[in-house]
Amino acid sequence: MGSDRPDDEHDEYDPEEEFRDPESDSLTIPRVSTEDAGGGIWSDIREDFESEEPAEPDISTDETDVPTELRETFWAMVLFVNGAVLTYALAALFLVFEGATRTAGMLFAIGLACTVFTARRYRHYQRYVDANDDESESDASSDAGDAAAPETNDDT
């Protein structure tokens, strides 16, 4: 009986054939030349640290488009809302795993204090903005009133 292999199968290209080691029955890993032939890892690291890097630009936050009062209020509120969320979560975990303990109550009270502080800070800022808007509107209306007043001639 004949072989199940077709006659032309041995003519197919074998990509691994050029990497076969005739002395052993395994493949060899080809050596690839690099750009820095002869350089080692220490020379590469030394080159990385010795290379001149551009200086980081100094960015001033003084010239931002956000008013100082708004920026301070925003970051204070972010800090206290994050604190409230953290303490509420911890209080809930203590309630679930340890039951109603003093620690859970204290954490809930701290979260409540953070929430109250955030609400008060928000209301304070809203009053501050409303007061400044009222002043600017009254200044604008008084300026417009002066410009709209007819000029009188006292020579008559």
PATI-865010 format. One record per residue: residue in one letter; x, y, z of N, C-alpha, C in turn. Coordinates in steps of 0.001 Angstrom, whole numbers, padded with zeros to 6 digits, always signed. Layout:
% residues N
AXYZXYZXYZ
...
//
This chain:
% residues 156
M+000811-001163+000000+000000+000000+000000+000862+001237+000000
G+000413+002243-000667+001201+003446-000830+001014+004424+000315
S+001845+005382+000334+001817+006422+001363+000635+007350+001121
D+000075+007875+002203-001036+008830+002099-000550+010228+001719
R+000749+010429+001713+001303+011747+001400+001378+011931-000094
P+001004+013073-000582+001195+013333-002002+002679+013484-002307
D+003028+013274-003533+004432+013302-003936+005053+014684-003817
D+004243+015748-003974+004829+017095-003980+004857+017734-002586
E+004513+017007-001525+004497+017608-000186+005898+017937+000300
H+006865+017166-000033+008221+017436+000414+008808+018666-000279
D+008156+019179-001299+008632+020367-001980+008091+021660-001348
E+007187+021531-000372+006620+022727+000257+007675+023454+001071
Y+007480+024746+001198+008414+025575+001946+008229+025351+003441
D+009302+025102+004139+009280+024922+005585+009995+026125+006211
P+009262+027028+006846+009901+028222+007388+010890+027923+008504
E+010753+026785+009161+011657+026448+010256+012922+025745+009775
E+012982+025387+008515+014097+024597+008015+015430+025318+008137
E+015442+026618+007895+016712+027343+007955+017204+027517+009381
F+016341+027293+010366+016757+027434+011760+017035+026091+012435
R+016940+025009+011696+017201+023692+012277+018709+023516+012451
D+019040+022960+013604+020436+022665+013912+020691+021209+013534
P+021594+020970+012583+021812+019582+012149+022433+018722+013236
E+023138+019357+014213+023789+018565+015257+022810+018144+016342
S+021759+018902+016534+020747+018515+017521+019399+018481+016823
D+018444+017901+017475+017127+017760+016860+016194+018885+017363
S+016661+020116+017324+015831+021231+017789+016089+022458+016935
L+015345+023476+017189+015506+024732+016473+016539+025599+017166
T+017214+026410+016434+018138+027381+017018+017508+028764+016912
I+017863+029606+017859+017342+030968+017860+018346+031838+017110
P+017893+032496+016056+018847+033304+015288+019287+034525+016083
R+020492+034952+015865+021033+036135+016522+020717+037325+015640
V+020146+038354+016262+019753+039536+015533+020728+040654+015890
S+021258+041307+014867+022183+042403+015142+021389+043628+015577
T+021976+044408+016474+021313+045607+016973+022074+046831+016513
E+021479+047965+016727+022144+049207+016343+023378+049451+017184
D+023273+049180+018476+024391+049407+019388+025098+048089+019663
A+025685+047494+018646+026360+046218+018819+027515+046400+019790
G+027595+045523+020756+028668+045592+021736+028246+046337+022989
G+027147+047055+022970+026684+047776+024154+025908+046845+025059
G+026046+047096+026342+025333+046277+027311+024215+047062+027962
I+023570+046422+028902+022440+047069+029566+022891+048262+030395
W+024090+048166+030993+024565+049285+031826+024876+050508+030974
S+025415+050294+029794+025695+051444+028930+024398+052077+028446
D+023369+051245+028206+022070+051789+027804+021441+052611+028919
I+021524+052112+030143+020968+052847+031282+021723+054142+031497
R+023043+054089+031395+023862+055284+031569+023515+056334+030508
E+023316+055899+029280+022949+056829+028204+021597+057470+028466
D+020651+056687+029011+019322+057239+029300+019388+058332+030352
F+020216+058132+031386+020292+059124+032450+021157+060317+032083
E+022115+060125+031202+023000+061214+030827+022446+062084+029711
S+021424+061608+029039+020884+062402+027941+020239+063661+028493
E+020398+064733+027754+019845+066010+028192+018358+066037+027887
E+017581+066262+028922+016145+066364+028753+015754+067831+028821
P+014761+068217+028074+014335+069614+028143+013779+069926+029522
A+014024+071134+029973+013547+071554+031282+012024+071648+031270
E+011422+071281+032398+009977+071368+032492+009566+072830+032586
P+008545+073206+031860+008121+074604+031905+007459+074930+033247
D+007682+076140+033704+007032+076599+034924+005654+077121+034561
I+004644+076506+035135+003275+076908+034859+002740+077620+036081
S+002357+078835+035896+001833+079625+036994+000322+079469+037058
T-000183+079261+038261-001631+079161+038431-002232+080503+038812
D-001409+081535+038885-001921+082853+039249-002777+083448+038142
E-002520+083072+036908-003220+083659+035775-004336+082752+035264
T-005025+082088+036161-006113+081220+035734-007367+082029+035489
D-008293+081434+034769-009550+082098+034466-010558+081980+035601
V-010239+081175+036609-011169+080919+037697-010882+081878+038844
P-011911+082542+039363-011702+083421+040517-011222+082619+041732
T-010460+083273+042590-009872+082626+043749-010940+082063+044673
E-011987+082829+044922-013058+082375+045821-013715+081100+045293
L-013945+081025+043997-014557+079832+043401-013624+078635+043506
R-012337+078835+043216-011376+077739+043281-011269+077181+044697
E-011183+078065+045699-011081+077605+047083-012347+076879+047519
T-013493+077411+047143-014753+076774+047504-014876+075410+046847
F-014517+075317+045576-014605+074047+044851-013759+072979+045525
W-012495+073277+045810-011613+072260+046373-012002+071899+047798
A-012501+072864+048555-012976+072543+049906-014171+071601+049826
M-015078+071872+048897-016255+071022+048758-015873+069628+048256
V-014933+069529+047326-014483+068225+046836-013900+067416+047985
L-013065+068050+048801-012432+067366+049920-013476+066855+050905
F-014433+067693+051261-015404+067290+052269-016451+066319+051723
V-016808+066407+050454-017725+065418+049888-017044+064054+049838
N-015768+064025+049461-015035+062756+049459-014938+062186+050873
G-014692+063056+051855-014645+062609+053245-015986+062064+053702
A-017068+062728+053304-018403+062261+053694-018695+060902+053077
V-018383+060731+051809-018633+059437+051142-017826+058334+051816
L-016574+058618+052121-015718+057620+052770-016260+057233+054140
T-016608+058225+054951-017075+057895+056297-018443+057220+056281
Y-019334+057606+055367-020617+056900+055260-020399+055445+054863
A-019486+055213+053928-019210+053839+053496-018620+053016+054638
L-017692+053596+055370-017102+052876+056503-018139+052619+057589
A-018995+053603+057850-020050+053413+058851-020977+052273+058436
A-021317+052219+057156-022180+051132+056669-021487+049781+056818
L-020194+049725+056518-019466+048467+056682-019411+048033+058142
F-019169+048983+059041-019157+048637+060460-020534+048161+060914
L-021596+048793+060420-022944+048357+060787-023223+046943+060302
V-022810+046635+059079-023080+045323+058506-022266+044237+059196
F-020978+044479+059415-020112+043416+059916-020016+043350+061433
E-020208+044468+062133-020074+044441+063585-021360+044813+064303
G-022361+045221+063582-023600+045636+064211-023515+047095+064637
A-024500+047543+065397-024548+048941+065835-023501+049156+066933
T-022372+049686+066529-021297+049944+067487-021062+051439+067588
R-020269+051805+068566-019943+053219+068769-019138+053759+067581
T-018279+052928+067020-017456+053345+065886-018324+053693+064678
A-019322+052881+064408-020209+053153+063278-020949+054465+063487
G-021400+054709+064727-022088+055959+065039-021185+057168+064881
M-019923+057043+065324-018979+058158+065187-018682+058433+063716
L-018514+057381+062936-018249+057572+061507-019435+058230+060813
F-020641+057808+061190-021827+058425+060603-021910+059902+060990
A-021568+060227+062232-021591+061623+062685-020544+062458+061935
I-019383+061888+061700-018346+062612+060944-018817+062849+059511
G-019439+061839+058903-019972+062003+057554-021051+063063+057504
L-021900+063088+058528-022947+064097+058605-022342+065496+058753
A-021286+065614+059553-020619+066912+059723-019996+067370+058402
C-019400+066457+057670-018829+066806+056356-019920+067259+055394
T-021061+066584+055438-022178+066958+054570-022702+068340+054920
V-022856+068614+056224-023345+069928+056667-022355+071021+056275
F-021062+070766+056463-020061+071762+056081-020139+072060+054584
T-020277+071016+053785-020346+071205+052332-021577+072021+051953
A-022718+071715+052543-023942+072459+052231-023817+073924+052654
R-023244+074157+053833-023073+075545+054300-022103+076306+053409
R-021038+075649+052988-020050+076314+052122-020686+076666+050774
Y-021522+075762+050255-022199+076010+048991-023147+077197+049122
R-023949+077211+050180-024884+078322+050376-024146+079642+050572
H-023038+079613+051302-022240+080823+051506-021730+081350+050163
Y-021241+080458+049327-020728+080886+048029-021851+081415+047142
Q-023017+080782+047196-024149+081270+046395-024542+082684+046827
R-024555+082944+048151-024860+084302+048629-023791+085291+048175
Y-022537+084853+048180-021434+085703+047743-021594+086065+046258
V-021931+085081+045446-022113+085317+044010-023320+086208+043761
D-024427+085936+044463-025625+086755+044285-025372+088202+044701
A-024623+088409+045779-024315+089770+046225-023454+090491+045197
N-022498+089799+044629-021644+090427+043613-022417+090701+042337
D-023351+089809+041971-024174+090046+040787-025081+091242+040988
D-025668+091385+042186-026540+092524+042469-025767+093830+042409
E-024526+093820+042939-023709+095035+042893-023355+095400+041465
S-022997+094416+040659-022615+094706+039276-023830+095163+038467
E-025012+094596+038761-026220+095029+038055-026597+096452+038451
S-026465+096791+039729-026816+098151+040153-025814+099162+039608
D-024538+098751+039530-023537+099648+038934-023818+099839+037452
A-024199+098769+036761-024478+098863+035330-025724+099709+035080
S-026741+099556+035925-027968+100335+035712-027746+101809+036041
S-026917+102102+037035-026655+103521+037344-025802+104152+036249
D-024877+103388+035676-024081+103909+034564-024958+104126+033346
A-025882+103196+033092-026772+103329+031944-027737+104489+032162
G-028149+104710+033392-029055+105815+033698-028385+107153+033471
D-027130+107259+033808-026386+108503+033592-026224+108773+032102
A-025977+107729+031336-025770+107915+029910-027085+108226+029206
A-028192+107719+029727-029479+107912+029078-030113+109256+029453
A-029617+109914+030483-030208+111196+030907-029949+112240+029845
P-030977+112996+029506-030785+114017+028464-029914+115153+028992
E-029128+115675+028098-028290+116792+028489-029109+118075+028454
T-028955+118857+029460-029698+120136+029500-028729+121271+029220
N-029257+122265+028606-028436+123411+028287-028802+124515+029269
D-027856+124929+030090-028120+125936+031102-027993+127355+030554
D-027673+127524+029301-027480+128839+028713-028809+129511+028392
T-029914+128869+028410-031171+129495+027993-031840+130265+029066
//
